């Protein structure tokens, strides 16, 4: 499944439809960090207090939060493209209106409309990219994460550059860029089929009755409270120009992007989701306390804010992973419920911080933010058992975990099978056929394990394929094998986010059925994707009791060991 492959398809060779949506994603992800460099200038130009300016965040995020409850229903009724276009059009209109107003209340109101458009856009953008992308599911996810990282990093820089000209610049800049993205989306993105069943508008609220989802959602609310307190109020004690603030928050954004995409999955694979989140929340509490203590020293605040980007990047990734692991409902519904709580915390925090700062002094909101980071730790601990069981594949009715679903007739009991693991890509048939030769040569039945992966990015989760598509893929393999006289059965291995966890789950299954060997093919994902979300094959090879071999059409099967994996990784790099 995930052995390094130097010939992996590039995720950047995509049709125009994907590039249109990816460009819009970059601009959308700029939206929050874009206004940070102009907050002091807004307060000065419009004769507003910091607490009044903070409502730019509150109106935007609270409307986004409430809209998250209904965007799934809207998309299921009107289709992904219409939802995407509507969201982009709303952003264009309200970003432009925000740039034309002369009052802080006007900007706050138009930012609320911007938040509605943002909710419609982010609810469907990942699904549209996955549906339109060439080169496989993994390439689409890499492209989306690249857009996310670029938007987070470039947003403050663009905001600082345009804000140095006028505080209106960032608003007009977003309106123009989103108008370009809207035109490209209308021109290049095809209409996509609607879901078979429309989503209920109250499904996300009903989902919060489940303990695991509610626990992780409250933890995310507390985390975002601290995060947006810092984002909304840290620019003031820095005492920098718009251009300088843009550079500071660009440094912060680069760390957010790097630790979210590259380091969080590796830490998760090594230490587990909960331990990393405990340490991370503790680190964020400490950084926030440093800002509170040193609020009168601009250098202290600047360094602490930049450093916080590493912790925030890790938390953004792993919190969503935790939600999807413990959620018993459909992924889009879980994403909406989680997004509602997450953005509510982010929206209320700047408003409360403003009131606290007006009534006391600027350090108090940061102390409160530090406390919310720390309070999130016992909340997370209350759901620790659910999360641990999800990762360890222990049975729990309310847990979504790596699991196997049988497809086809069972093979004879007592005969050790050869297992072949494949994914949803165009070389799967050749890999299965190569493994079938091993099964014939050893007199073993063949078990085809189709790995069905769910990717998790920020508050969104998307499946590589539906359950029906996965079953159809396995059935096609079994029919072809039966025609060739090979005794075979099938399994679907479902997993959320972490490829390494799926590899360990397959190793346990191989031990349970006393497999003679497990065969894998070269990965279409490439070495970068394997570094970011963990290698299926490396985890499988390190934990399996039986032999693991790499099969490739026209080549002799190669046993995978620590040394051979290192050699393959080196050749791929």
C-alpha positions in Angstrom: 0.0 0.0 0.0 2.5 2.6 1.1 5.9 1.6 0.0 7.9 4.5 -1.4 7.7 4.9 -5.1 9.7 7.2 -7.1 7.3 7.2 -10.0 4.3 8.4 -7.9 1.9 10.7 -9.8 2.4 14.3 -9.0 -0.5 15.8 -7.0 0.1 19.1 -8.9 -0.8 17.6 -12.3 -4.5 18.4 -12.0 -7.4 19.5 -14.3 -8.4 23.1 -14.3 -11.4 22.5 -12.1 -9.1 21.4 -9.2 -6.9 24.4 -9.6 -9.9 26.8 -9.6 -11.1 25.4 -6.3 -7.6 25.2 -4.8 -7.0 28.8 -5.6 -10.2 29.7 -3.9 -9.1 27.6 -0.9 -5.9 29.6 -0.6 -7.9 32.9 -0.5 -10.5 31.5 1.9 -7.8 30.3 4.3 -6.3 33.8 4.2 -9.5 35.2 5.7 -8.7 35.0 9.4 -5.1 36.0 9.4 -5.6 38.6 6.8 -7.2 41.1 9.2 -4.6 40.7 12.0 -2.1 43.2 10.7 -4.7 45.9 10.2 -6.4 45.7 13.7 -4.5 48.6 15.3 -4.9 50.7 12.1 -8.7 50.0 12.1 -9.0 51.0 15.7 -7.1 54.3 15.0 -8.8 55.2 11.7 -12.3 54.5 12.8 -11.9 55.8 16.4 -12.8 52.3 17.8 -11.6 50.5 20.9 -9.9 47.2 20.7 -13.0 45.5 22.1 -15.1 47.0 19.2 -12.6 45.9 16.6 -12.5 42.4 18.1 -16.1 42.0 16.9 -14.7 41.5 13.4 -13.7 38.0 14.6 -16.8 37.4 16.7 -19.4 38.2 14.0 -17.4 36.2 11.3 -16.9 33.1 13.5 -20.3 33.0 15.2 -22.1 33.2 11.9 -19.8 30.5 10.5 -20.5 28.3 13.5 -24.3 28.6 13.2 -24.1 28.1 9.4 -22.1 24.9 9.8 -25.2 23.3 11.2 -27.1 23.8 8.0 -24.6 23.8 5.2 -24.6 20.0 5.0 -28.4 20.1 4.4 -28.0 22.9 1.8 -25.3 21.0 -0.1 -27.3 17.8 -0.1 -30.3 19.7 -1.5 -28.6 21.9 -4.1 -25.4 20.1 -4.9 -21.7 20.7 -4.2 -21.0 23.1 -7.1 -24.0 25.4 -6.4 -23.1 25.5 -2.7 -19.5 26.3 -3.6 -20.5 29.1 -6.0 -23.0 30.5 -3.6 -20.3 30.7 -0.9 -17.8 32.3 -3.1 -20.3 34.9 -4.4 -21.3 35.8 -0.8 -17.7 36.3 0.2 -17.0 38.5 -2.8 -20.0 40.7 -2.0 -19.5 41.1 1.7 -15.7 41.5 1.5 -16.2 44.3 -1.0 -18.9 45.9 1.2 -16.6 45.8 4.2 -14.0 47.8 2.3 -16.5 50.5 1.4 -17.9 51.2 4.8 -16.7 54.0 7.1 -17.8 52.6 10.5 -16.6 49.7 12.7 -20.2 48.5 13.0 -20.5 48.3 9.3 -17.4 46.2 9.0 -18.6 43.9 11.8 -21.9 43.4 10.0 -20.3 42.7 6.7 -17.8 40.3 8.2 -20.9 38.3 9.5 -22.0 37.9 5.9 -18.5 36.9 5.0 -18.7 34.2 7.6 -21.8 32.8 6.0 -20.0 32.5 2.6 -17.0 31.0 4.3 -19.2 28.2 5.9 -20.8 27.4 2.5 -17.4 27.3 0.9 -15.4 25.2 3.4 -18.2 22.7 3.7 -17.8 21.6 0.1 -14.4 22.7 -1.2 -12.5 19.5 -0.1 -15.2 17.2 -1.5 -15.1 19.1 -4.8 -11.4 18.8 -5.1 -11.4 15.1 -4.3 -14.2 14.5 -6.8 -12.5 16.4 -9.6 -8.8 15.5 -9.0 -6.8 13.2 -11.2 -4.0 11.0 -9.9 -5.9 9.6 -7.0 -7.3 10.5 -3.6 -4.0 11.1 -1.9 -2.9 13.7 -4.5 -6.1 15.6 -3.9 -5.5 15.7 -0.1 -1.9 16.9 -0.6 -3.1 19.7 -2.9 -5.8 20.7 -0.4 -3.4 20.7 2.5 -0.9 22.7 0.4 -3.6 25.3 -0.3 -4.5 25.4 3.4 -0.8 26.0 4.5 -0.2 28.6 1.8 -3.4 30.5 2.8 -2.5 30.5 6.5 1.1 31.6 5.8 0.4 34.2 3.0 -2.8 35.8 4.5 -1.0 37.9 7.1 1.7 38.9 4.7 -0.9 40.1 2.1 -2.9 41.8 4.8 0.2 43.6 6.0 1.2 44.8 2.5 -2.2 45.9 1.5 -2.9 47.3 5.0 0.2 49.5 4.8 -1.5 51.3 1.9 -5.0 51.4 3.5 -7.0 49.4 6.0 -9.5 48.9 3.2 -6.9 47.2 1.0 -7.2 43.6 2.5 -11.0 43.7 2.1 -10.9 44.8 -1.6 -8.0 42.4 -2.2 -10.0 39.4 -1.0 -13.0 40.5 -3.1 -11.0 40.7 -6.3 -9.2 37.4 -5.8 -12.4 35.6 -4.8 -14.1 37.1 -7.9 -11.4 35.5 -10.0 -11.9 32.2 -8.2 -15.7 32.4 -8.6 -15.3 33.0 -12.4 -12.9 30.0 -12.7 -15.2 27.8 -10.6 -18.2 28.7 -12.8 -16.2 28.0 -16.0 -14.2 24.9 -15.1 -15.9 23.0 -12.3 -18.5 20.5 -13.6 -21.8 19.8 -11.8 -21.4 17.0 -9.3 -24.0 14.4 -8.3 -26.1 15.1 -5.2 -26.0 12.6 -2.3 -28.6 9.8 -2.5 -30.1 10.9 0.9 -30.4 14.6 1.9 -28.9 15.5 5.2 -31.3 16.5 8.0 -30.7 20.1 9.1 -30.9 19.0 12.7 -28.5 16.0 12.3 -25.4 17.9 13.6 -27.3 18.9 16.8 -28.6 15.4 17.3 -25.0 14.1 16.9 -23.9 16.1 19.9 -25.9 13.7 22.1 -23.1 11.2 21.6 -20.6 11.5 24.5 -17.4 11.1 22.5 -18.3 13.8 19.9 -19.6 16.2 22.6 -16.5 15.8 24.7 -14.1 16.4 21.8 -16.3 19.3 20.7 -16.1 21.0 24.1 -12.4 20.5 24.2 -12.2 22.2 20.7 -14.4 25.1 22.0 -12.0 25.7 24.9 -8.9 25.4 22.6 -10.4 27.9 20.1 -11.3 30.3 22.9 -7.6 30.6 23.8 -6.5 30.6 20.1 -8.7 33.4 19.0 -8.1 35.4 22.1 -4.4 35.5 21.1 -5.2 36.1 17.4 -7.6 39.0 18.2 -5.6 40.8 20.9 -1.9 40.0 20.4 -1.4 42.6 17.7 -2.0 45.5 20.1 0.8 45.0 22.6 3.3 44.4 19.8 3.1 48.1 18.8 4.1 47.4 15.2 3.1 48.8 11.8 0.7 46.9 9.5 3.7 45.7 7.4 5.6 44.5 10.5 2.6 42.8 11.9 2.1 41.0 8.6 5.7 39.6 8.8 5.2 38.5 12.4 2.0 36.6 11.6 3.5 35.2 8.4 6.1 33.6 10.6 3.4 32.3 12.8 1.4 31.0 9.8 4.4 29.2 8.4 4.8 27.3 11.7 1.1 26.5 11.8 1.2 25.1 8.3 4.4 23.1 8.7 3.4 21.5 12.1 -0.1 20.8 10.9 0.8 19.1 7.7 4.2 17.5 8.4 4.8 17.0 12.1 1.4 16.4 13.7 0.8 13.1 11.9 4.3 11.8 12.8 3.8 12.7 16.5 0.4 11.1 16.5 1.8 7.9 15.0 4.6 7.7 17.5 2.9 8.8 20.8 -0.8 8.5 20.2 -3.4 11.3 19.8 -4.3 11.9 23.4 -0.7 12.2 24.8 0.3 14.6 22.1 -2.8 16.7 22.7 -2.2 16.8 26.5 1.4 18.0 26.0 0.3 20.4 23.3 -2.4 22.1 25.3 -0.1 22.4 28.2 2.5 24.1 25.9 -0.2 26.5 24.6 -1.2 27.4 28.2 2.4 28.1 29.0 2.9 30.3 25.9 -0.3 32.2 26.6 0.8 32.8 30.2 4.1 34.2 28.9 2.2 36.7 26.7 0.1 37.7 29.8 3.1 38.2 32.0 5.1 40.0 29.3 2.3 42.0 27.7 4.2 45.2 28.4 7.2 43.9 26.4 6.6 43.8 22.7 9.5 41.5 21.9 8.2 38.9 24.4 4.7 39.0 22.8 6.2 38.7 19.3 8.3 35.7 20.0 5.6 33.9 22.0 3.0 34.4 19.2 5.4 33.0 16.5 6.3 30.0 18.7 2.6 29.3 19.4 2.2 28.6 15.7 3.9 25.2 16.2 1.4 24.2 18.9 -1.6 25.5 17.0 -0.6 23.6 13.9 -0.4 20.3 15.8 -3.7 21.0 17.7 -5.7 21.9 14.6 -4.8 18.5 13.0 -5.1 16.2 15.9 -8.3 17.7 17.4 -10.1 16.9 14.2 -8.6 13.4 14.0 -9.8 12.8 17.6 -13.3 13.9 16.7 -13.5 11.5 13.7 -12.0 8.6 15.7 -14.7 8.7 18.4 -17.7 9.9 16.3 -20.4 7.3 15.7 -22.2 9.4 13.0 -21.5 10.0 9.3 -18.3 12.1 8.8 -20.0 15.2 7.2 -22.4 15.3 10.1 -19.6 15.0 12.6 -17.6 17.7 10.8 -20.6 20.1 11.0 -21.3 19.4 14.7 -17.6 19.8 15.6 -17.3 22.9 13.4 -20.3 24.5 15.2 -18.7 24.1 18.7 -15.2 25.0 17.5 -16.2 28.2 15.8 -18.6 29.2 18.6 -15.6 29.1 21.0 -13.6 31.2 18.6 -16.4 33.7 18.1 -17.2 34.3 21.7 -13.6 34.6 22.9 -12.7 38.0 21.2 -15.9 39.6 22.5 -15.4 38.4 26.1 -11.7 39.3 25.9 -12.6 42.8 24.8 -14.9 43.3 27.8 -12.3 42.0 30.2 -9.6 44.3 28.7 -11.9 47.3 29.0 -12.8 46.5 32.6 -9.3 45.5 33.8 -6.1 45.6 31.7 -4.7 43.9 28.5 -3.1 41.0 30.4 -6.3 39.6 31.8 -7.7 38.2 28.5 -4.4 36.3 28.0 -4.6 34.8 31.5 -8.1 33.7 30.7 -6.9 32.2 27.4 -4.2 30.3 29.2 -6.8 29.0 31.6 -9.0 27.7 28.8 -6.1 25.9 27.2 -5.4 24.2 30.5 -9.1 23.5 31.2 -9.3 21.6 27.9 -6.9 19.0 29.3 -9.3 17.5 31.9 -12.1 17.7 29.4 -10.0 15.7 26.9 -9.1 13.3 29.8 -12.8 12.6 30.4 -12.9 11.1 26.9 -9.5 9.5 27.0 -10.8 5.9 27.3 -12.9 6.3 24.1 -10.0 7.8 22.2 -7.5 5.2 23.4 -9.8 2.3 22.5 -10.4 3.8 19.1 -6.6 3.9 18.4 -6.0 0.4 19.9 -8.9 -1.2 18.0 -10.7 -2.3 21.1 -14.5 -2.9 20.7 -16.6 0.0 21.7 -20.1 0.7 20.3 -19.5 4.5 20.0 -16.1 4.4 18.4 -15.1 4.7 14.7 -11.9 2.8 14.4 -9.9 0.7 11.8 -12.2 -2.2 11.1 -12.6 -5.0 8.7 -15.8 -6.0 6.8 -15.9 -9.3 5.0 -16.8 -9.5 1.3 -17.5 -12.7 -0.6 -17.5 -16.3 0.5 -15.0 -17.4 3.3 -11.9 -19.4 2.3 -11.4 -22.9 3.8 -10.6 -22.8 7.5 -7.3 -24.1 8.7 -5.3 -23.1 5.6 -3.1 -20.1 6.1 -4.0 -17.5 3.5 -1.8 -15.0 1.6 -3.2 -11.5 2.2 -2.8 -8.7 -0.4 -3.5 -5.1 0.6 -4.6 -2.6 -2.1 -6.2 0.8 -2.3 -8.4 2.7 -4.7 -5.9 3.3 -7.6 -5.4 2.1 -11.2 -2.6 -0.4 -10.3 -4.6 -2.4 -7.8 -5.5 -5.1 -10.3 -1.9 -5.8 -11.2 -0.9 -6.0 -7.5 -3.7 -8.5 -6.7 -2.7 -10.6 -9.7 1.0 -10.7 -8.6 -0.1 -11.8 -5.1 -2.4 -14.4 -6.7 0.7 -16.0 -8.2 2.3 -16.3 -4.7 -0.9 -17.9 -3.4 -0.9 -20.4 -6.3 2.7 -21.3 -5.8 2.3 -21.9 -2.1 -1.1 -23.7 -2.4 -2.8 -21.0 -0.3 -6.1 -19.1 -0.6 -5.9 -15.4 -1.3 -7.5 -12.7 0.9 -7.9 -9.3 -0.8 -8.0 -6.5 1.7 -9.2 -3.2 0.1 -8.1 -0.2 2.3 -10.8 2.5 2.4 -9.4 5.7 3.8 -11.0 8.8 5.3 -8.8 11.9 5.1 -9.2 14.5 7.8 -8.1 18.1 7.2 -9.0 20.9 9.6 -12.7 20.5 10.5 -13.5 18.5 7.3 -13.4 14.8 6.6 -13.9 13.1 3.3 -14.0 9.5 2.1 -11.8 8.3 -0.8 -14.8 6.3 -2.0 -18.2 5.2 -0.8 -18.8 1.8 0.9 -20.6 0.6 -2.2 -17.7 1.6 -4.4 -15.2 -0.3 -2.1 -17.4 -3.4 -2.2 -17.7 -3.2 -5.9 -13.9 -3.0 -6.2 -13.4 -6.1 -4.0 -16.1 -8.0 -5.9 -14.3 -7.2 -9.2 -11.0 -8.6 -7.9 -12.8 -11.7 -6.6 -14.6 -12.4 -9.9 -11.3 -12.0 -11.9 -9.5 -14.4 -9.4 -12.4 -17.0 -9.6 -12.2 -17.0 -13.4 -8.5 -17.8 -13.0 -9.1 -20.6 -10.6 -7.8 -18.9 -7.5 -9.7 -19.4 -4.2 -10.1 -16.0 -2.7 -12.2 -13.9 -0.3 -12.2 -10.2 0.4 -12.2 -7.7 3.2 -12.7 -3.9 3.4 -10.4 -2.2 5.9 -11.7 1.3 6.9 -9.5 3.8 8.7 -9.7 7.4 9.6 -6.8 9.7 8.8 -3.7 7.7 9.9 -2.3 5.3 7.3 0.1 3.8 9.9 -2.9 2.9 12.1 -4.4 1.0 9.2 -1.1 -0.9 8.7 -1.0 -1.9 12.3 -4.7 -3.1 12.1 -3.9 -5.3 9.1 -0.9 -6.8 11.0 -3.2 -7.8 13.8 -5.7 -9.3 11.4 -2.9 -11.2 9.7 -1.9 -12.7 13.0 -5.5 -13.6 13.8 -5.9 -15.7 10.6 -2.3 -17.0 10.7 -1.5 -15.6 7.3 1.4 -17.1 5.4 2.4 -13.7 4.0 1.1 -10.2 3.3 1.7 -8.7 -0.1 1.7 -4.9 -0.9 2.4 -2.9 -3.9 4.2 0.3 -4.5 2.3 3.3 -3.2 0.8 5.9 -5.6 1.0 8.5 -2.8 4.8 9.2 -3.0 7.3 9.9 -0.2 5.9 13.3 0.8 2.5 12.0 1.5 3.9 9.1 3.4 6.0 11.4 5.6 3.0 13.5 6.5 0.4 10.9 7.3 2.5 7.8 8.1 3.4 4.9 6.0 1.0 1.9 5.9 3.7 -0.5 4.7 6.3 0.6 7.3 3.8 0.1 10.2 2.7 -3.2 8.7 6.2 -4.5 8.2 7.3 -3.5 11.7 4.4 -5.1 13.5 3.4 -8.1 11.4 4.4 -11.6 12.6 4.4 -13.0 9.1 6.5 -12.2 6.0 5.6 -8.9 4.2 6.6 -8.7 0.6 6.5 -6.0 -2.1 5.0 -7.3 -5.4 5.4 -5.5 -8.7 4.3 -6.8 -12.1 7.3 -8.3 -14.0 9.5 -8.3 -10.9 10.4 -11.0 -8.3 8.6 -10.4 -4.9 10.8 -8.6 -2.5 10.7 -9.3 1.3 10.4 -6.0 3.2 12.7 -5.6 6.2 14.0 -2.6 8.0 17.0 -2.4 5.7 15.0 -2.9 2.4 12.4 -0.2 3.5 15.2 2.2 4.2 16.7 1.5 0.8 13.4 2.0 -1.0 12.8 5.3 0.8 16.3 6.4 -0.2 15.7 5.6 -3.9 12.3 7.3 -3.8 13.8 10.5 -2.3 
